[in-house]
């Protein structure tokens, strides 16, 4: 069934917090993360949660709410190699304030 209200809010909070905390690195707090890596992480969460919401639906909502940014990369930044003309869709936490929100969620047990 479709999630609404508190159930959707809890799922979005959980997915945003895991995204922010799992993918952050010491040299880059808000890296651009490939969509495939996000889908793998969130599919395990939505299966555990018995949710009908897809990772794509969740990404769209989090972007709409201003928590995540989306960008299409046409070349690998490290090598300049082209992504076969299709581009590579990546997301990152919008701002350090949102990252702090996720860290606070984690410290409070989400």
N, C-alpha and C positions, 0 to 999 in steps of 0.2 A: 504494500500500500504506500501511497505517497505520504511523505513526511511533511508536517506542518507544525507551526507553533513551537512549543518547548522542545519537542523531539528534533526538529530541524535545527533549531538554535544550538542544541547540545552537540549534534553531529558536526555542524559547521565549526563550532568552537574546538572540538576535538581534532578535526582535520586541519584547521589552521594552526593549532598549537603543535601538532606533530610535524607538519610541513616546516614550520619556523625553526623548531628545535633539532630536527633530524638533519636537515640540509645545511644549517649554518656551519661555518668553518672558522678556525682561528684567524685566518688571513682575510676572510670576507664574511661578514655577518649576514648579508642578504644576497647570496649568490643567485644567478639565473639558473633555474633547475629545469631540465628537459621534462616535457609533459609525460613521457613514458615512465620516468622514475616516480613521478607524483602518482600516476595511475596505479603502479604496483603497490606503493605504500597505502594508498587510500582504498584500494580494492580489499585489502585485508581488513581494514577498519569497517567498511560497509558490509562485508560478509559477516564479520563478528557481530555487528549491530543489526543484522537482518534488514538492512535498508534497501529500498528500491532506488535510491538516488545514485546516479552514476558519478564517477569522478569528474566527468565533463560538466555535469550539472552543478556540482559543488564548486568547481573552479569558476564557472560563470557567475555564480552568486557572490563568491568572495571577491571577484574582480569588480562586480557591480557595487558592492558595499565599500570598495576602496581599500581593502586589506591586501590585495595582491595586484601586481602589475603583470601584463602579458606583453611579450615582444617576439617577433619572428626574426631569427638570425638567418641570414642568407649564406654566411661563411663562418667557418671555425675561426674564432679569434686568435687561437694560438698558431695556426698554420696558414690561414687564409684560404684553405680548401673550401670549395663550393659544396653546398648540401644538395647537389643534383637538381638545383632550380626550385625545389619544393620549400626549402627553408626548414628551420628547426624551431618549433614553438616552445617557448620557455616562460616560466613564471618566477617572480620573486616577491618577497615581502615589500610592501609599498614604502614604508618609512620605519626608522628606528623606534618610533613610539609604538608601532604595531608589534614590532619584535619584542619590545619590553612587555607588552600586554600578553603575548604568548608565553614568555618566560614566567610571568606572574601566574598565569593559568597553570603552568606545569608545577610551580612551587606549591600551589594550593591544591594540587591533585586533580586538575582540570575540572 
